[in-house]
Amino acid sequence: MVKSLIITLLATCASMATQAADWAVVQPQSNPSLYVKSYSGVLLDGHSHHSDSFDLWLVNSGYQYPVVDDVTLFMEAGPAVADQNRTSGFNMSSGVRYQLSPAFNIGSQIKHLDLNKASTLLELNSSLLLTPRLSLTANYGVSAITADQALSLGVGFNF
């Protein structure tokens, strides 16, 4: 009697383990290559088409692809909102990031920002992670077409 009870118990546990293993296959895996991030910053520009300095809000979804250790290519896009006059538009960017340390990375990107008037900038940027989700960010961009320059300092949040 005890022997048959132990065999039944072992068979039930094995069946449960098999079902749990099958369930893990069905559940979606998170993909670290896809990401969503938000950025809020103050745009300090000299000759840009924007009349004054203003707060800039971006929420981007993107895809990143590791090329070699610590070097990542990325593409991202999303809505853009300028606090001044509640101007809204969109932004797109593509570039490369290099992770100098676990908390600090630098990069370059081509960014297209459309807020009332479109501008395309070649940007250099840096980001210092304060927590895994919160970072301080600085971007310096130059437009080859119009000779505009823009410096933005802000805070980023990764979802």
Backbone as a chain_set.jsonl record, in Angstrom:
{"seq": "MVKSLIITLLATCASMATQAADWAVVQPQSNPSLYVKSYSGVLLDGHSHHSDSFDLWLVNSGYQYPVVDDVTLFMEAGPAVADQNRTSGFNMSSGVRYQLSPAFNIGSQIKHLDLNKASTLLELNSSLLLTPRLSLTANYGVSAITADQALSLGVGFNF", "coords": {"N": [[0.813, -1.192, 0.0], [1.881, 1.286, 0.87], [3.925, 1.43, -0.926], [2.584, 1.697, -3.416], [1.345, 4.144, -2.968], [3.537, 5.897, -2.804], [4.547, 5.615, -5.417], [2.381, 6.663, -6.881], [2.383, 9.291, -5.889], [4.933, 10.18, -6.776], [4.533, 9.966, -9.552], [2.52, 11.873, -9.915], [3.878, 14.219, -9.14], [5.857, 14.25, -11.124], [4.253, 14.593, -13.375], [3.194, 17.151, -12.833], [5.558, 18.652, -12.908], [6.24, 18.342, -15.589], [4.076, 19.642, -16.81], [4.517, 22.232, -15.822], [6.95, 22.796, -17.039], [6.16, 22.805, -19.727], [4.429, 24.999, -19.652], [6.178, 27.14, -19.253], [7.337, 27.345, -21.75], [5.276, 28.365, -23.261], [4.806, 30.898, -22.2], [5.481, 34.359, -22.86], [8.723, 35.539, -23.671], [10.788, 38.084, -22.376], [12.249, 40.588, -24.393], [15.323, 41.895, -24.51], [16.284, 43.488, -26.507], [14.325, 45.131, -27.482], [12.95, 48.21, -26.43], [11.576, 50.784, -24.283], [11.722, 54.171, -23.627], [11.89, 57.261, -21.825], [12.385, 60.789, -22.039], [13.163, 63.839, -20.594], [13.978, 67.137, -20.948], [15.88, 70.223, -20.949], [16.173, 72.313, -23.59], [18.825, 74.01, -24.795], [19.448, 76.211, -27.018], [21.19, 77.855, -29.696], [21.026, 79.053, -32.407], [18.736, 77.973, -33.386], [15.507, 77.154, -34.885], [13.612, 77.39, -32.957], [12.156, 79.697, -30.722], [12.786, 80.348, -28.012], [14.464, 78.944, -25.118], [13.237, 75.788, -24.072], [11.23, 73.278, -22.455], [11.595, 69.896, -23.254], [9.989, 66.947, -24.137], [10.252, 63.548, -24.66], [9.098, 60.36, -25.659], [10.135, 57.336, -26.414], [10.112, 54.374, -28.41], [12.147, 51.633, -29.156], [14.718, 49.723, -30.876], [17.546, 47.809, -30.195], [20.763, 46.603, -31.139], [23.352, 44.555, -30.316], [26.649, 44.918, -31.408], [29.435, 44.376, -31.008], [31.267, 43.63, -27.967], [30.114, 45.914, -25.627], [29.356, 47.789, -27.592], [26.644, 49.103, -29.309], [24.168, 49.214, -31.807], [21.366, 51.291, -32.582], [17.893, 52.099, -33.119], [15.227, 54.37, -32.843], [12.008, 55.825, -32.137], [9.331, 58.199, -31.64], [6.715, 60.154, -29.997], [7.045, 63.736, -29.618], [7.072, 66.478, -27.433], [6.962, 69.893, -26.862], [7.208, 72.044, -24.184], [6.761, 74.737, -24.401], [4.17, 76.628, -25.583], [2.799, 74.268, -25.918], [3.556, 72.637, -28.109], [3.528, 69.916, -30.338], [4.899, 66.974, -31.84], [7.005, 64.74, -33.595], [9.795, 62.457, -33.21], [12.734, 60.88, -34.474], [15.473, 58.664, -34.365], [18.727, 57.327, -35.012], [21.593, 55.448, -34.296], [24.76, 54.872, -32.622], [25.878, 53.376, -29.601], [28.29, 53.418, -27.013], [29.381, 51.65, -24.292], [31.098, 52.759, -21.678], [31.461, 52.168, -18.994], [29.643, 50.232, -16.52], [27.792, 52.147, -15.668], [28.008, 54.376, -17.304], [27.672, 55.73, -20.531], [28.495, 56.655, -23.909], [27.698, 58.172, -27.076], [26.726, 58.498, -30.555], [24.43, 59.944, -32.844], [22.002, 60.254, -35.469], [19.47, 62.488, -35.506], [16.101, 63.219, -36.078], [13.925, 65.757, -35.545], [10.731, 66.946, -35.286], [9.025, 69.646, -34.637], [6.786, 71.879, -35.165], [8.595, 72.893, -37.103], [10.8, 71.052, -39.068], [13.883, 69.534, -38.081], [17.093, 68.188, -38.588], [19.648, 66.642, -36.928], [23.079, 65.959, -36.222], [24.159, 64.257, -33.534], [26.067, 64.175, -30.512], [26.206, 62.311, -27.586], [25.802, 61.633, -24.062], [25.309, 59.535, -21.221], [24.561, 59.04, -17.865], [23.951, 56.574, -15.637], [21.909, 56.699, -12.868], [20.278, 55.058, -11.395], [19.136, 51.72, -12.242], [16.987, 52.435, -13.882], [16.892, 55.237, -14.111], [18.485, 58.097, -15.474], [20.996, 60.645, -16.054], [21.291, 62.839, -18.747], [23.054, 64.197, -21.529], [23.051, 65.989, -24.542], [24.545, 67.045, -27.545], [23.995, 68.681, -30.475], [24.444, 69.218, -34.003], [23.442, 70.784, -36.974], [24.033, 70.022, -40.26], [22.896, 71.148, -42.455], [21.636, 73.647, -41.867], [23.348, 74.905, -40.11], [22.57, 75.05, -37.47], [22.759, 74.711, -33.91], [22.414, 72.741, -30.982], [22.017, 72.186, -27.542], [21.126, 69.927, -25.131], [20.114, 69.187, -21.873], [19.187, 66.795, -19.533], [16.895, 64.43, -17.988], [16.578, 60.962, -18.096], [14.365, 58.146, -18.384], [14.054, 54.725, -18.198], [11.829, 52.242, -19.195]], "CA": [[0.0, 0.0, 0.0], [2.771, 2.442, 0.943], [4.677, 1.455, -2.175], [1.735, 2.248, -4.472], [1.129, 5.553, -2.649], [4.767, 6.608, -3.188], [4.601, 5.624, -6.881], [1.363, 7.618, -7.318], [2.873, 10.623, -5.538], [6.028, 10.503, -7.7], [3.957, 10.163, -10.888], [1.816, 13.157, -9.886], [4.904, 15.282, -9.135], [6.479, 14.283, -12.452], [3.271, 15.185, -14.283], [3.156, 18.588, -12.548], [6.805, 19.245, -13.4], [6.137, 18.384, -17.045], [3.143, 20.709, -17.149], [5.178, 23.509, -15.536], [7.953, 23.016, -18.084], [5.435, 23.183, -20.938], [3.885, 26.339, -19.459], [7.274, 28.098, -19.425], [7.555, 27.515, -23.181], [4.176, 29.153, -23.796], [4.873, 32.273, -21.725], [6.357, 35.195, -23.682], [10.009, 35.921, -23.113], [11.076, 39.501, -22.599], [13.307, 40.782, -25.371], [16.08, 43.078, -24.107], [16.603, 44.3, -27.675], [13.253, 46.117, -27.62], [12.899, 49.023, -25.225], [10.804, 52.023, -24.24], [12.357, 55.105, -22.712], [11.353, 58.612, -21.805], [13.41, 61.803, -21.819], [12.688, 65.192, -20.344], [15.157, 67.978, -20.866], [15.847, 71.631, -21.311], [16.923, 72.535, -24.822], [19.53, 75.287, -24.779], [19.904, 76.308, -28.397], [21.682, 79.161, -30.089], [20.493, 79.593, -33.659], [17.703, 77.072, -33.871], [14.251, 77.77, -35.28], [12.779, 77.585, -31.775], [12.418, 81.07, -30.301], [13.397, 80.409, -26.691], [14.717, 77.647, -24.511], [11.979, 75.19, -23.661], [11.28, 71.904, -21.993], [11.373, 68.928, -24.321], [9.579, 65.643, -23.629], [10.26, 62.49, -25.669], [8.827, 58.99, -25.228], [10.55, 56.576, -27.591], [10.239, 52.925, -28.47], [13.271, 51.391, -30.037], [15.358, 48.42, -31.023], [19.004, 47.898, -30.133], [21.434, 45.397, -31.596], [24.763, 44.563, -29.918], [27.563, 44.595, -32.504], [30.529, 43.731, -30.282], [31.183, 43.972, -26.55], [29.93, 47.317, -25.233], [28.958, 48.649, -28.712], [25.281, 48.77, -29.691], [23.459, 50.044, -32.784], [19.982, 51.44, -32.168], [16.92, 52.926, -33.848], [14.093, 54.645, -31.977], [11.091, 56.871, -32.601], [8.21, 58.428, -30.749], [6.179, 61.515, -29.968], [7.829, 64.794, -28.98], [6.246, 67.588, -26.972], [7.681, 71.04, -26.323], [6.368, 72.679, -23.177], [6.432, 76.078, -24.875], [2.978, 76.642, -26.44], [2.296, 72.894, -26.065], [3.831, 72.166, -29.456], [3.788, 68.481, -30.371], [5.368, 66.449, -33.11], [7.606, 63.42, -33.464], [11.243, 62.384, -33.356], [13.313, 59.598, -34.874], [16.93, 58.713, -34.325], [19.469, 56.105, -35.255], [22.979, 55.719, -33.957], [25.597, 53.875, -31.97], [26.213, 53.647, -28.202], [29.444, 52.705, -26.478], [29.295, 51.617, -22.839], [32.428, 52.89, -21.088], [31.391, 51.462, -17.715], [28.247, 49.831, -16.331], [26.916, 53.284, -15.388], [28.267, 55.524, -18.173], [27.851, 55.436, -21.947], [28.542, 57.769, -24.85], [27.217, 57.733, -28.373], [26.427, 59.481, -31.594], [23.194, 59.581, -33.525], [21.336, 61.196, -36.359], [18.138, 62.683, -34.931], [15.15, 64.074, -36.789], [12.95, 66.279, -34.598], [9.745, 67.767, -35.989], [8.152, 70.437, -33.767], [6.439, 73.029, -36.02], [9.535, 72.919, -38.218], [11.668, 69.883, -38.961], [15.332, 69.723, -38.025], [17.873, 66.96, -38.524], [20.898, 66.958, -36.253], [24.064, 64.949, -35.867], [24.318, 64.488, -32.101], [26.936, 63.446, -29.597], [25.468, 62.259, -26.333], [26.318, 60.841, -22.955], [24.278, 59.184, -20.259], [25.063, 58.516, -16.599], [22.874, 55.882, -14.932], [21.841, 56.898, -11.425], [19.695, 53.777, -10.999], [18.932, 50.988, -13.495], [15.921, 53.041, -14.679], [16.993, 56.69, -14.147], [19.796, 58.559, -15.935], [21.233, 62.026, -16.46], [21.652, 62.783, -20.158], [23.45, 65.431, -22.208], [23.138, 65.841, -26.0], [24.974, 68.217, -28.305], [23.699, 68.402, -31.872], [24.775, 70.199, -35.033], [22.797, 70.542, -38.254], [24.92, 70.321, -41.391], [22.134, 71.879, -43.466], [21.345, 75.035, -41.482], [24.352, 75.345, -39.133], [21.978, 75.163, -36.139], [23.376, 73.94, -32.845], [21.505, 72.571, -29.849], [22.512, 71.465, -26.376], [20.034, 69.601, -24.215], [20.475, 68.531, -20.623], [17.931, 66.297, -19.008], [16.755, 63.209, -17.219], [15.976, 59.879, -18.861], [13.757, 57.061, -17.63], [13.883, 53.506, -18.998], [10.716, 51.425, -18.712]], "C": [[0.859, 1.26, 0.0], [3.538, 2.576, -0.359], [3.84, 2.063, -3.301], [1.437, 3.73, -4.228], [2.34, 6.392, -3.056], [4.871, 6.694, -4.707], [3.59, 6.623, -7.436], [1.813, 9.052, -7.056], [3.99, 11.062, -6.479], [5.501, 10.76, -9.111], [3.226, 11.499, -10.968], [2.808, 14.313, -9.923], [5.576, 15.395, -10.499], [5.539, 14.914, -13.472], [3.183, 16.698, -14.082], [4.41, 19.278, -13.075], [6.786, 19.357, -14.919], [5.199, 19.499, -17.489], [3.766, 22.08, -16.906], [6.221, 23.817, -16.596], [7.281, 23.439, -19.385], [4.893, 24.609, -20.827], [4.967, 27.398, -19.671], [7.555, 28.347, -20.903], [6.5, 28.438, -23.778], [4.282, 30.62, -23.389], [5.836, 33.087, -22.57], [7.64, 35.553, -22.941], [10.223, 37.404, -23.353], [12.277, 39.61, -23.521], [14.085, 42.035, -25.001], [16.464, 43.968, -25.285], [15.55, 45.377, -27.921], [13.163, 46.912, -26.327], [11.975, 50.215, -25.406], [11.502, 52.923, -23.241], [11.732, 56.477, -22.859], [12.492, 59.573, -21.51], [12.736, 63.146, -21.604], [13.908, 66.072, -20.18], [14.889, 69.415, -21.213], [16.733, 71.795, -22.523], [17.51, 73.936, -24.773], [20.121, 75.464, -26.158], [20.28, 77.73, -28.749], [20.971, 79.737, -31.285], [19.369, 78.74, -34.221], [16.432, 77.828, -34.218], [13.302, 77.965, -34.101], [13.149, 78.922, -31.147], [13.111, 81.167, -28.952], [13.758, 79.002, -26.245], [13.391, 77.082, -24.022], [12.217, 73.787, -23.152], [10.893, 70.99, -23.136], [11.049, 67.586, -23.688], [9.534, 64.657, -24.795], [9.889, 61.175, -24.998], [9.075, 58.124, -26.449], [10.465, 55.079, -27.362], [11.361, 52.652, -29.45], [13.735, 49.956, -30.049], [16.857, 48.64, -30.976], [19.619, 46.546, -30.469], [22.9, 45.465, -31.185], [25.649, 44.102, -31.074], [28.75, 43.809, -31.958], [30.362, 44.112, -28.817], [31.101, 45.476, -26.365], [29.582, 48.267, -26.379], [27.602, 48.164, -29.23], [24.776, 49.744, -30.747], [22.007, 50.147, -32.337], [19.194, 52.296, -33.144], [15.752, 53.133, -32.9], [13.252, 55.773, -32.55], [9.972, 57.03, -31.589], [7.718, 59.853, -30.81], [7.129, 62.47, -29.257], [6.882, 65.923, -28.608], [7.159, 68.661, -26.409], [6.736, 71.752, -25.373], [5.925, 74.075, -23.61], [5.274, 75.986, -25.869], [2.403, 75.251, -26.7], [2.424, 72.384, -27.495], [4.102, 70.667, -29.404], [4.195, 68.065, -31.774], [5.918, 65.055, -32.906], [9.119, 63.538, -33.586], [11.636, 60.974, -33.75], [14.819, 59.734, -34.75], [17.506, 57.326, -34.549], [20.923, 56.392, -34.947], [23.681, 54.55, -33.315], [25.877, 54.329, -30.539], [27.418, 52.81, -27.81], [29.39, 52.795, -24.964], [30.701, 51.614, -22.257], [32.532, 52.164, -19.755], [29.94, 51.03, -17.529], [27.287, 51.007, -16.122], [27.072, 54.445, -16.364], [28.418, 55.08, -19.617], [27.855, 56.726, -22.753], [28.043, 57.256, -26.193], [27.1, 58.87, -29.354], [25.191, 58.988, -32.328], [22.802, 60.657, -34.514], [19.903, 61.279, -35.855], [17.327, 63.623, -35.806], [14.073, 64.463, -35.787], [12.019, 67.218, -35.35], [8.781, 68.383, -34.982], [7.894, 71.754, -34.488], [7.32, 73.108, -37.254], [10.513, 71.766, -38.012], [13.131, 70.288, -38.869], [15.988, 68.355, -37.906], [19.246, 67.32, -37.998], [21.791, 65.733, -36.163], [24.41, 65.227, -34.412], [25.399, 63.619, -31.494], [26.207, 63.443, -28.266], [26.181, 61.418, -25.296], [25.19, 60.613, -21.967], [24.935, 58.553, -19.037], [23.894, 57.894, -15.854], [22.975, 56.158, -13.437], [21.261, 55.665, -10.752], [19.52, 52.988, -12.295], [17.873, 51.612, -14.41], [16.075, 54.545, -14.9], [18.396, 57.132, -14.547], [19.811, 60.064, -16.153], [21.789, 61.978, -17.868], [22.041, 64.16, -20.669], [23.608, 65.122, -23.69], [23.625, 67.146, -26.601], [24.794, 67.89, -29.775], [24.03, 69.554, -32.785], [24.054, 69.795, -36.311], [23.748, 70.944, -39.369], [24.216, 71.177, -42.434], [21.994, 73.355, -43.108], [22.348, 75.629, -40.503], [23.743, 75.615, -37.763], [22.759, 74.296, -35.167], [22.383, 73.837, -31.703], [22.191, 71.756, -28.765], [21.312, 71.179, -25.494], [20.592, 68.836, -23.03], [19.191, 68.031, -20.004], [18.049, 65.018, -18.225], [16.066, 62.181, -18.099], [15.408, 58.819, -17.938], [13.52, 55.891, -18.565], [12.787, 52.657, -18.378], [11.08, 49.967, -18.76]], "O": [[0.609, 2.189, -0.767], [3.778, 3.683, -0.842], [4.355, 2.875, -4.07], [1.291, 4.492, -5.183], [2.178, 7.485, -3.598], [5.244, 7.74, -5.237], [3.908, 7.359, -8.371], [1.642, 9.926, -7.907], [3.993, 12.205, -6.936], [5.971, 11.673, -9.791], [3.306, 12.185, -11.987], [2.604, 15.282, -10.655], [5.834, 16.499, -10.979], [5.974, 15.679, -14.332], [3.105, 17.446, -15.057], [4.326, 20.374, -13.629], [7.257, 20.348, -15.477], [5.498, 20.221, -18.44], [3.563, 22.997, -17.702], [6.366, 24.967, -17.011], [7.775, 24.332, -20.075], [4.901, 25.349, -21.811], [4.679, 28.459, -20.224], [7.969, 29.446, -21.274], [6.792, 29.207, -24.694], [3.888, 31.499, -24.155], [6.89, 32.587, -22.964], [7.63, 35.83, -21.742], [9.877, 37.922, -24.415], [13.211, 38.814, -23.435], [13.567, 43.141, -25.158], [16.923, 45.091, -25.081], [15.851, 46.418, -28.505], [13.286, 46.345, -25.241], [11.639, 50.602, -26.525], [11.836, 52.494, -22.137], [11.129, 56.804, -23.881], [13.448, 59.223, -20.818], [11.841, 63.532, -22.356], [14.779, 65.782, -19.361], [13.819, 69.775, -21.704], [17.915, 71.452, -22.486], [16.78, 74.925, -24.716], [21.19, 74.924, -26.447], [19.76, 78.688, -28.177], [20.369, 80.807, -31.191], [19.09, 78.791, -35.419], [16.294, 79.005, -33.885], [12.284, 78.645, -34.24], [14.332, 79.25, -31.049], [13.972, 82.031, -28.784], [13.414, 78.012, -26.89], [12.515, 77.837, -23.6], [13.267, 73.188, -23.387], [9.968, 71.283, -23.894], [11.765, 67.136, -22.793], [8.861, 64.9, -25.796], [10.325, 60.91, -23.878], [8.311, 58.172, -27.413], [10.714, 54.585, -26.262], [11.511, 53.352, -30.451], [13.216, 49.099, -29.333], [17.383, 49.54, -31.63], [19.076, 45.494, -30.133], [23.627, 46.341, -31.654], [25.432, 43.035, -31.647], [29.026, 42.697, -32.41], [29.428, 44.83, -28.462], [31.928, 46.22, -26.891], [29.518, 49.474, -26.146], [27.425, 46.988, -29.548], [24.934, 50.957, -30.605], [21.468, 49.196, -31.772], [19.75, 53.103, -33.889], [15.324, 52.196, -32.226], [13.731, 56.576, -33.351], [9.695, 56.133, -30.793], [8.233, 60.668, -31.575], [7.915, 62.062, -28.402], [5.995, 66.28, -29.383], [8.025, 68.38, -25.581], [5.59, 72.031, -25.724], [4.849, 74.538, -23.233], [5.402, 75.322, -26.898], [1.599, 75.081, -27.616], [1.499, 71.768, -28.025], [4.825, 70.197, -28.526], [3.87, 68.728, -32.759], [5.366, 64.271, -32.133], [9.651, 64.567, -34.004], [10.962, 60.002, -33.406], [15.374, 60.803, -35.003], [16.859, 56.306, -34.308], [21.436, 57.455, -35.294], [23.263, 53.398, -33.439], [26.088, 55.516, -30.288], [27.554, 51.655, -28.214], [29.356, 53.892, -24.408], [31.411, 50.61, -22.324], [33.58, 51.607, -19.428], [29.082, 51.431, -18.316], [26.09, 50.873, -16.375], [26.329, 55.422, -16.262], [29.19, 54.168, -19.913], [27.298, 57.743, -22.34], [27.974, 56.047, -26.418], [27.338, 60.034, -29.033], [24.936, 57.787, -32.422], [23.215, 61.811, -34.407], [19.202, 60.27, -35.784], [17.803, 64.68, -36.218], [13.386, 63.599, -35.241], [12.47, 68.175, -35.98], [7.84, 67.731, -34.529], [8.724, 72.66, -34.419], [6.822, 73.369, -38.349], [10.993, 71.541, -36.901], [13.564, 71.256, -39.494], [15.489, 67.474, -37.205], [19.927, 68.188, -38.543], [21.309, 64.607, -36.043], [24.899, 66.308, -34.086], [25.615, 62.48, -31.907], [25.648, 64.463, -27.861], [27.047, 60.602, -25.614], [24.241, 61.394, -21.888], [25.76, 57.647, -19.159], [22.953, 58.592, -15.477], [24.002, 55.885, -12.815], [21.699, 55.274, -9.669], [19.74, 53.548, -13.369], [17.87, 51.336, -15.609], [15.439, 55.087, -15.804], [19.384, 56.612, -14.029], [18.775, 60.679, -16.405], [22.666, 61.165, -18.16], [21.439, 65.166, -20.295], [24.22, 64.12, -24.059], [23.173, 68.225, -26.215], [25.375, 66.925, -30.272], [23.915, 70.719, -32.405], [24.049, 68.624, -36.691], [24.214, 72.083, -39.413], [24.874, 71.862, -43.217], [22.211, 74.22, -43.957], [22.189, 76.783, -40.105], [24.338, 76.338, -36.964], [23.344, 73.282, -35.546], [21.592, 74.755, -31.483], [22.861, 70.762, -29.045], [20.562, 72.091, -25.148], [21.435, 67.952, -23.179], [18.203, 68.763, -19.951], [19.138, 64.58, -17.852], [15.083, 62.491, -18.772], [15.911, 58.617, -16.833], [12.868, 56.034, -19.599], [12.81, 52.382, -17.179], [10.27, 49.116, -18.392]]}, "num_chains": 1, "name": "protein.A"}
